C-alpha cells in the first residue's frame, strides 16, 4: 500500500470524538512517536515527552473530573500525555547556544540574538519557559496527528484538563508541563470538514 501524501493527510484530518474501542497496535503507537521525534524545535531542544496510556482505568480517570467529563477518552485505543520538559528545554537551549557560538556558522548579530534569547529563557522561574516549551510540543503533536491519518487512525487534541490531578496520578514532576491529552484510536465517525477562513481572510496585504 502506498503512503498517503502529506497534502492528503492535511485535508483528511479531523478531530475524532467517537472511537470504536479497538486497541491501537504497538507498531502504530511507535509510528506516531517517531513522527513526533522528528519534529523541528527551537534550538533543536526537543523538549517533548510522551506517556502512552491504554488501560481502561486510566482512560476512565481522564474521562472524569480530570477533563470535565470528556467521554471521548473511554473508547480511544490510547491516550498520549503530551508534555514539555522545561528543565531539559532550558538545558538543551543553553548547550545549543554554546555550540552555535563556537561554530562560526552565524554572524555576530545572530549569535547575540540567540544569546539574548537563551539568557531570557534561563533567567526567570521554570514556569517562564512554558510558552516556548508548549510551542515545541505543539509542533511534534501536529506531526503525530497527520501520521495518524496516514495510518487510518483518528486523533483528538484535548486542551481542557486538571493538570495538577493528571500529574499527581502519573507521578509527573514539576519540570514537566502538560500541554495536551491526545486521544488516539480507530474512528467510529466520519465528520465532514469544518468551516475554514479563506486565504484572503488570513493573508495580510
C-alpha positions, -999 to 999 in steps of 0.1 A, spaced: 0 0 0 14 34 -9 19 60 17 -7 88 19 7 122 7 12 150 32 -13 171 13 -40 144 15 -34 138 52 -37 175 59 -71 176 41 -83 144 56 -75 152 93 -105 157 116 -109 159 154 -124 125 161 -145 122 193 -161 88 187 -138 58 186 -146 21 180 -129 9 211 -104 -13 191 -69 -12 205 -42 7 187 -12 -16 179 22 -10 195 36 -6 160 12 22 152 19 39 185 56 37 177 50 53 143 32 82 160 60 87 185 86 85 157 67 112 138 69 134 169 106 126 175 114 140 140 96 173 145 115 207 144 122 225 177 137 258 187 175 255 190 169 217 184 160 215 221 134 186 215 117 192 249 87 169 242 80 140 264 52 115 260 34 90 282 11 65 265 -19 53 284 -40 23 273 -56 9 304 -94 12 310 -87 26 344 -65 54 332 -89 63 304 -118 64 328 -98 87 351 -92 111 322 -128 109 311 -139 120 346 -133 152 365 -97 154 352 -111 166 319 -146 179 330 -162 147 319 -149 144 283 -161 109 274 -140 108 242 -113 90 261 -133 60 270 -133 43 236 -100 56 224 -74 30 218 -48 51 237 -44 85 252 -10 101 250 0 127 276 20 153 257 44 172 279 72 197 277 103 191 298 110 226 308 143 218 326 156 199 295 144 227 272 165 252 291 195 229 294 195 220 257 189 256 246 220 267 266 241 239 251 229 248 216 240 284 221 274 273 231 277 251 201 265 278 177 288 304 192 318 281 187 308 270 152 314 302 133 283 295 112 264 326 122 271 363 121 278 381 153 244 398 155 227 364 151 248 349 178 240 379 201 203 374 194 205 337 203 224 345 235 198 371 245 170 346 238 187 319 259 195 343 287 159 354 289 147 318 290 172 309 318 167 340 339 131 335 351 113 308 371 109 274 354 73 282 345 85 311 324 98 286 298 63 271 294 53 292 264 83 281 243 81 245 256 44 244 246 52 257 211 77 230 205 54 202 218 26 215 195 49 211 165 55 175 175 19 167 182 8 181 148 31 156 131 16 128 152 -19 138 142 -10 138 105 8 105 108 -22 90 125 -44 100 95 -20 82 72 -23 50 93 -61 51 92 -63 64 128 -81 94 143 -70 118 170 -84 145 192 -63 172 208 -79 179 243 -67 210 260 -91 212 289 -78 192 319 -69 194 355 -31 195 351 -24 190 388 -47 160 391 -32 144 360 4 149 370 -3 136 405 -19 104 393 10 96 370 38 109 392 50 137 368 75 162 382 74 200 384 97 202 353 70 187 331 43 209 317 12 191 304 4 206 270 -24 184 258 -41 150 261 -41 133 226 -68 107 222 -59 82 195 -80 54 180 -99 38 152 -126 63 142 -163 54 147 -174 85 129 -165 103 97 -172 140 102 -171 164 73 -147 193 70 -153 222 94 -156 258 81 -122 274 73 -114 310 65 -104 318 30 -68 327 21 -79 363 16 -90 364 52 -58 351 67 -31 366 44 -22 402 52 -15 426 23 
